[in-house]
Structures are given as structure tokens and as C-alpha cells.
């Protein structure tokens, strides 16, 4: 239940921020937060990351539904005693559902976080996208920790011994 509350928080925050953008900014409007670094920019995307697969809504519907059910399955089957795994899956679930809501109701995703990282004009994104990235990073950390624990269990703390 805890993990679903995290996902719900992500969904609510994502949808609230998108609602603010849609209702208070015109498309293309940009508000500087930190000059040359961070802007709030009203943008729409009918594709996936970096605008790929524009207009392929049916594909996004099918893939997202499969992903949502797979994440829920793993939350029920794999997170016992693995809090970090559960949190990572919760972030991914919230992010997937947040963008799915946009695709179903708006036929496009509302993006608004616009950054320039080391001079690179990064594609505009949103809270759901951020949650997906955070979830994936946490999942990678979980996997690295499990790999390390597995090696310690197999070889002991000092690694393999050579005679």
C-alpha cells in the first residue's frame, strides 16, 4: 500500500503541475527561473522522449498498459524486504500513469521543465518523466546492491581468494 501512495503522490503532483501550465500559460510561453539554466516552458509532445514516434498513440496505450500491469505485478511479487525496489517501482508506476492520463485525455503530453545542462538544450519534460528517471536510477542502485550482496555471499567480504 505504501508504494501505491508514492505512485499516487507522483500522479497528483504531475497532474496538478500540468493543470497549472495548461491554465496559466500559452503554448510556447517560457518563464526564466535561472537564466540560461532552468525555464518553465509550456510545451506539448505527442510522441515519446525527445519527440520520437510522434502521433503513435495506439502504441503508447498498449505499451503503457503492459508496463503498468508489469510494475504492479512486481510490486506484489518482488518487493518484500526490498524497500528501495518498491520505491523505484512506485516512482515508475506514478510516472507511467501520469503521462498515460495526458495521452488518453489530451492526446498529447504536457511538458514544462526546460533546462540547459552544460549548454545543452535538453528536451522539455515534466514531473512524470522525472519520476520515471528517478525510478530507473533507484532500480539500477537496487540491482548494484543486490549484485554486491550476492558476490559477498559467494566470496565473502574480501572477494575471491587465490592460492
C-alpha positions in Angstrom: 0.0 0.0 0.0 2.9 2.4 0.8 4.2 2.1 -2.7 0.9 2.9 -4.2 0.7 6.0 -2.1 4.1 7.1 -3.5 2.7 6.5 -7.0 -0.5 8.4 -6.2 1.6 11.4 -4.9 3.6 11.4 -8.1 0.4 11.3 -10.2 -1.3 14.1 -8.3 1.8 16.3 -8.4 2.3 15.6 -12.1 -1.3 16.3 -13.0 -1.5 19.4 -10.8 1.6 21.0 -12.3 0.3 20.2 -15.8 -3.0 21.7 -15.0 -1.2 24.9 -13.8 0.7 25.1 -17.1 -2.3 24.5 -19.3 -4.5 27.0 -17.4 -1.9 29.8 -16.8 0.5 29.8 -19.8 0.1 29.9 -23.5 1.7 27.3 -25.7 5.4 28.2 -26.2 5.5 30.7 -23.4 8.7 30.5 -21.3 9.4 31.9 -17.8 13.0 32.0 -16.8 13.7 30.6 -13.3 17.5 30.6 -13.6 18.8 32.4 -16.7 20.5 30.0 -19.2 19.8 27.0 -16.9 16.1 26.5 -16.0 12.9 27.7 -17.5 9.2 26.8 -17.2 8.1 26.4 -20.8 4.7 25.4 -22.0 5.2 22.6 -24.5 3.2 19.7 -25.8 4.5 16.3 -27.1 2.5 13.7 -29.0 5.4 11.3 -29.1 7.8 9.7 -26.6 11.1 11.0 -25.2 12.8 13.6 -27.4 9.6 13.7 -29.6 10.2 10.2 -31.2 7.3 8.2 -32.5 5.1 11.3 -32.9 1.4 10.5 -33.2 1.7 6.8 -32.4 -0.9 7.0 -29.6 -2.1 3.4 -30.0 1.4 2.1 -29.5 1.8 4.2 -26.3 -1.6 3.0 -25.0 -0.7 -0.7 -25.4 2.9 -0.4 -24.1 1.9 1.8 -21.1 -0.9 -0.6 -20.1 1.6 -3.6 -20.3 4.2 -1.6 -18.3 1.6 -0.5 -15.6 0.5 -4.1 -15.1 4.1 -5.4 -15.1 5.1 -2.9 -12.4 2.1 -3.7 -10.3 2.9 -7.4 -10.6 6.5 -6.8 -9.4 5.3 -4.6 -6.6 3.2 -7.5 -5.3 5.7 -10.3 -6.0 9.2 -8.9 -5.7 9.4 -6.1 -3.2 9.1 -8.0 0.1 12.1 -6.9 2.2 13.4 -4.7 -0.7 12.2 -1.2 0.1 14.4 0.5 -2.5 13.0 -1.8 -5.2 9.4 -0.9 -4.1 10.1 2.8 -4.1 11.7 2.6 -7.5 8.7 0.8 -8.9 6.4 3.2 -7.3 8.1 6.2 -9.0 8.0 4.4 -12.3 4.3 3.5 -11.8 3.4 7.1 -11.0 5.3 8.4 -13.9 3.8 6.0 -16.4 0.3 6.7 -15.2 0.9 10.5 -15.2 1.8 10.6 -18.8 -0.8 7.9 -19.7 -3.5 10.3 -18.3 -2.3 13.0 -20.6 -2.2 10.7 -23.7 -5.8 9.5 -23.0 -7.4 12.9 -22.2 -5.3 15.4 -24.1 -3.9 13.1 -26.9 -0.5 14.7 -26.1 1.7 15.1 -23.1 2.1 18.4 -21.3 5.8 19.2 -20.7 7.2 22.3 -19.0 10.5 21.8 -17.3 13.1 23.2 -19.7 16.8 23.0 -18.8 20.1 23.9 -20.4 22.6 21.4 -18.9 26.3 22.4 -19.7 25.0 24.4 -22.6 22.9 21.5 -24.0 19.2 22.5 -24.7 17.7 19.4 -23.0 14.2 18.4 -24.3 11.4 19.8 -22.3 10.0 17.3 -19.7 7.5 17.0 -16.8 7.1 15.6 -13.3 6.1 12.1 -14.7 9.2 12.0 -16.8 11.3 12.9 -13.8 9.7 10.2 -11.7 10.4 7.6 -14.4 14.1 8.6 -14.4 14.3 8.6 -10.6 12.6 5.2 -10.6 15.1 3.8 -13.1 18.1 5.2 -11.2 16.8 3.7 -8.0 16.3 0.4 -9.7 19.9 0.4 -11.0 21.1 1.2 -7.5 19.0 -1.7 -6.2 20.5 -4.0 -8.8 24.0 -3.0 -8.0 23.4 -3.5 -4.2 22.0 -7.0 -4.9 24.9 -7.8 -7.2 27.3 -6.7 -4.4 25.5 -8.7 -1.8 25.5 -11.7 -4.0 29.3 -11.5 -4.5 29.9 -11.0 -0.8 27.7 -14.1 0.0 29.6 -16.2 -2.6 33.1 -15.0 -2.0 33.0 -13.3 1.4 33.8 -9.7 2.1 37.3 -9.9 0.7 36.3 -11.3 -2.7 37.6 -14.5 -4.3 40.7 -16.0 -2.7 43.6 -17.2 -4.8 46.0 -19.8 -3.5 
